[in-house]
């Protein structure tokens, strides 16, 4: 039987950065991701590592920039998959006045909604040029 250890919030102390739960965020202005302690694979909001199956993660702060990989869903939702510079993919919602297309550079404006629900919000920083487009 798999045995897990559950710590109360008061028991975590200063070491709470290394104990990352999949849906936990510290601040809605910063984007945090998880890095597997066994193989080093980056992930976002995962319960276990997709490469080795480990449940041991370390939380790291993301630089917040990435490249749009593809559209997800319909236009009214304006959701996109973004390949972040740290190596993980992020499903997010685009905002701003600039056009968003595959190959556009984006940066994270808001990591999570006020109550921890919803998608991260990104804003385009550089539109995709013709050689950068993937179609």
N, C-alpha and C positions, 0 to 999 in steps of 0.2 A: 504494500500500500504506500502511496506517495504521501510523504509527510511535509507539510508546509508550516512555516513560522509566520505568524501574524503579529505585527508590532503596533501598538497604539501610537497615536500622533505624538504624545508626550515622551514616549520611549525612544523616538528616532534621534533626537538630539541633533548634533552637527552632521552626522553621517547620512542624513536623509537624501542627499544627492545621489548616492549609489543605489538606493532602493527605489527603483522607479516602477510604478504601476502603469499599465498601458494607457489609461485615460487621464492620468493626473498631470496637471499643468501648474506651474508656480505663479506665473503672471500672464495676463492675457495680451501683453504687448510684446512678449518674447516667445520665440518658437523653440521648443525643446524637442529633441529626438532621443532615441535609445540606441546604444551601441552594445552589442553582445560582448560579455566579458570573456567568453570562450573563443569565439572566432573573429570578433571585431566587425561583424556585419551591422551596418546601420539600419534602423527601422523607425517607423512612426506609429505609435499607438498599437503595439503588438503585445500579445500575451506570451509568445514564445518566438525564438529566432527561426526564421524561415530557412536558414542554411543548416544549422546543426540541431535545432530543437531545444536549445537551452532556454531556461527561464530567468537567467541571471543577466540583468541589464545595468548599464551605467547611463545616467542621464547626462546629455551634453547640450550646450546652447548652439543653435544653428546660426550661421551668418545671415540667413534669411534671403538668399538670392538663388535663383534657379532659372531653368529654361522650360518653356511650355512644350510638352510632348504631344498631347492630343486632347481633343474635346471630349467631354463626358456629358451625355444627356442633351437636352434641348436648349435652344437659345435663351428662353426666359430665365433659366436657372444660372446660365453663364458659368458653368463649372468646367474645370480643366484639370488635367494631370500635369504636374510640374516635376521635373527631375531636379532635385535640389543639389547644390554643389557638394554636399557631404556624401552623396551616393544613395539617398533614399527617394522614393517617389511620394508625392503628396497630392491628394485630391483637394482642390481648393476652389474658391469662388473669386472671380476677377472683378475689379472695380476700377474706376478712374475714367479719364476722358480719352485716353489713347486706345487705339484698336489692339485687340489681342488676337494673335494668330500663332500657329505652330512655329516654333523657333524664336518667339519673342522672349527677351530677358525680362524677368519679373522680380519683385522683392515683396516680402511679407509685410503687410500693413498691420494686420491684427491676427494673432495666433489662434485665438478661440473666441467664441461669443461670450458675453458677460457671465453666463452661468455654466460655462464649460460645454455648451452644446453648439452644434453647427459646425461649419467648415472654416478653416483659416481663410483669410482674405488677402489676395495679392493685388499688386498694382504694376502695370507695365513700366519698365524703366527704359527699354530700348526695343523698338519694333523689329520684327524679323526682316532682314534684307533678303534679296532674291537668292543669293548662294546659300543662305542659312535655312531656307525652307526645305522641308523634307518631302515634298510632293512634286 
